[in-house]
Amino acid sequence: MSVYANFGVGLPHSSAADRSVGYAVDPGSAQPGDIVCYSGHVGIYIGGGQFIHAGCSTGVTVSSAFTGYWGARYFGACRIL
């Protein structure tokens, strides 16, 4: 939310609501800046199959967007701009 807010774009405060903003994109079409939504979590796709996100205990980290732990919880991606 804060990254997009710095560019004047307001986003909802839930992963479910974020999926309804912008328009949906397939994982294979994801571009840096797209929002990636997971079960109870949201991040920003940075390319190369990775996304950046903030966790309560981990701080800001980079993780695999579509495989592994987060891939199993993936709901969808959307392009805002």
N, C-alpha and C positions, 0 to 999 in steps of 0.2 A: 504494500500500500504506500509506504513512504517514498519509494523510488518513483512510482508513478505520480504521487502527489507533488514531488519536486518539479515535475513537468506539467503541472496544472490539471492532471487527470485524477478524478476521484474514483475509487473502487470500493465496493462493498466489503464488509468485514467478515466474510465467510467463504470457504472454498466452494460451497454450493452456489452461492449468489454470484461469485466471480465467473463461474462457467456460463452465465447468461449475459455477460458483458462482451461486447465486440462480436466476433464470429468464430466459430469452431474451425480448427485446423487439425489435420491428421498428424500423428507423430513424425511421419516421414517428410512432412512439409513444414515442420516447425522451424521458425527463424529466431535468431537472438532478439530478445525483447518480448516474445510471446509469453503469456501466463500459462503455467502448467499447474493443473489442479489434481490433488490427491485426497484421499480420505482424511478430512480435517486439516489439510495443509496446502499451502500455495507457494510457488516459487516463480522465478523468472528464468526462462530458457536462455542459455548463453552460447549454444552451438555445440557441435561435436558430441551430441548425446548427453550433455551435462546441463544442470540447472543450479542456480544459486538460491539459497533460502536461509531463513533464520530459525533456529530452534531455541527453546528455553534453556536447555542444558548445554548445547553445543555452540551457541552463537551463530555467526554467519559462516556457512560452509558451502562447498560445491559437491554435488553428488550426481550419480547417474540418474538421468531423467526417466528412462523407459525400461531399465532392467534392475535386477536386484531388489533391495528392500523397497525403494520407492516405486519401481516399476510394477510391483505386485499391488500397489495401492493407487495406481494411476487411474484418473477418471477422464481426463481430457485436457486439451490445450485450446487457448483462444488468442486471437490477435486483437489487440485493442486499437492500435494506430495504423 
